[in-house]
Amino acid sequence: MSAPTTSLTPRDLLARWEEQQSAYVAHRENRFEVMLDVLRLHSPAEPTVLDLACGPGSIADRVLGRLPGSRVVATDYDPVLARLAETVLGEYGERATVIDADLAESGWSRPFAEWRFDAVLTSTALHWLSPRQLLGVYTELATILPPGAVLLNADHLRFGPEHSTLAEVSARHDELMRQAAFAAGAPTWDAWWTLAGRRPDLGERIAERRRRFADRPPQPLASLAFHQAALRTAGFTEVGTVWQYLDDYVVFARR
Ligand SMILES: C[S@@+](CC[C@H](N)C(=O)[O-])C[C@H]1O[C@@H](n2cnc3c(N)ncnc32)[C@H](O)[C@@H]1O
């Protein structure tokens, strides 16, 4: 029997992705709001933005939709998510570009060196990298970014053993938030991938995705202190946070 097909368009899949990610990330929309505010208040009116590890295009879609005249280069190593991003962001014509790149590889930034970015925005993604790879990513970003450009990294940065109470409270909050979101109909991570897998045009990319991510075990999670030290070491200044909710942060740095 062949697998059931679905009528979900790439835009519908992005909408379901937003529900799914919001189940795992507390106040996810607030994180995006503060990122967009910093972008609006600091960068040129028509900024050029790099959406790093863009998934199906959550940040890029918000920037392009809300800042007319902006340009976004979005990048991801997942061939399924990158294709969805390419299709959805295609609605913005030449203002959007999607590039395939593996942030774990040194030299990943080469294809991006031709752009003059005003900002790099990234969310719920850099925790996939080992601390060494993370330092590599920040170092390459510092090389390609012009002075004044900003980096905003929104991610879960877990509390260490010295903050065991806060770690416990945060984990409990995550659990309650997930339960409420799934009860309200948000798809789980696995359920979302089942939906995506029903699109016949993504079949080959799903196989390629499996190959690409086969040997990538979860990494030890870097702390806020590690991110901040790595950013300074890489050559960023004014390193700090612009938003925090329990163990969820938006880290800021300026080139
Ligand atoms: C949870 S998703 C977040 C996507 C999007 N930024 C959002 O907030 O919805 C994490 C993303 O990181 C990407 N990613 C993981 N490892 C990567 C790597 N080595 N290079 C590029 N992207 C990577 C994944 O493919 C995925 O799209």
The ligand as a Tripos MOL2 file, in Angstrom:
@<TRIPOS>MOLECULE
LIG
   27    29     1     0     0
SMALL
NO_CHARGES

@<TRIPOS>ATOM
      1 C1         14.9990   23.3450   15.5510 C.3       1 LIG1
      2 S1         15.4980   23.8550   13.9660 S.3       1 LIG1
      3 C2         15.2710   25.6100   14.0620 C.3       1 LIG1
      4 C3         14.9620   26.2300   12.7150 C.3       1 LIG1
      5 C4         14.5350   27.6950   12.7470 C.3       1 LIG1
      6 N1         15.6700   28.5560   12.9630 N.3       1 LIG1
      7 C5         13.4440   27.9320   13.7830 C.2       1 LIG1
      8 O1         13.7110   28.5920   14.7940 O.co2     1 LIG1
      9 O2         12.3370   27.4620   13.5780 O.co2     1 LIG1
     10 C6         17.2800   23.6560   13.9660 C.3       1 LIG1
     11 C7         17.8860   23.8750   12.5920 C.3       1 LIG1
     12 O3         19.3020   23.7870   12.6670 O.3       1 LIG1
     13 C8         19.7350   23.1500   11.4710 C.3       1 LIG1
     14 N2         21.0910   22.6130   11.6140 N.ar      1 LIG1
     15 C9         21.5160   21.6740   12.4850 C.ar      1 LIG1
     16 N3         22.8130   21.4010   12.2870 N.ar      1 LIG1
     17 C10        23.2210   22.1810   11.2560 C.ar      1 LIG1
     18 C11        24.4600   22.3670   10.5810 C.ar      1 LIG1
     19 N4         25.5350   21.6490   10.9130 N.pl3     1 LIG1
     20 N5         24.5280   23.2570    9.5730 N.ar      1 LIG1
     21 C12        23.4300   23.9840    9.2360 C.ar      1 LIG1
     22 N6         22.2280   23.8540    9.8250 N.ar      1 LIG1
     23 C13        22.1280   22.9700   10.8320 C.ar      1 LIG1
     24 C14        18.6990   22.0580   11.2830 C.3       1 LIG1
     25 O4         18.7480   21.5140    9.9980 O.3       1 LIG1
     26 C15        17.4140   22.8180   11.5930 C.3       1 LIG1
     27 O5         16.9040   23.4730   10.4840 O.3       1 LIG1
@<TRIPOS>BOND
     1     1     2 1
     2     2     3 1
     3     2    10 1
     4     3     4 1
     5     4     5 1
     6     5     6 1
     7     5     7 1
     8     7     8 2
     9     7     9 1
    10    10    11 1
    11    11    12 1
    12    11    26 1
    13    12    13 1
    14    13    14 1
    15    13    24 1
    16    14    15 ar
    17    14    23 ar
    18    15    16 ar
    19    16    17 ar
    20    17    18 ar
    21    17    23 ar
    22    18    19 1
    23    18    20 ar
    24    20    21 ar
    25    21    22 ar
    26    22    23 ar
    27    24    25 1
    28    24    26 1
    29    26    27 1
@<TRIPOS>SUBSTRUCTURE
     1 LIG1         1 GROUP 0 **** ****
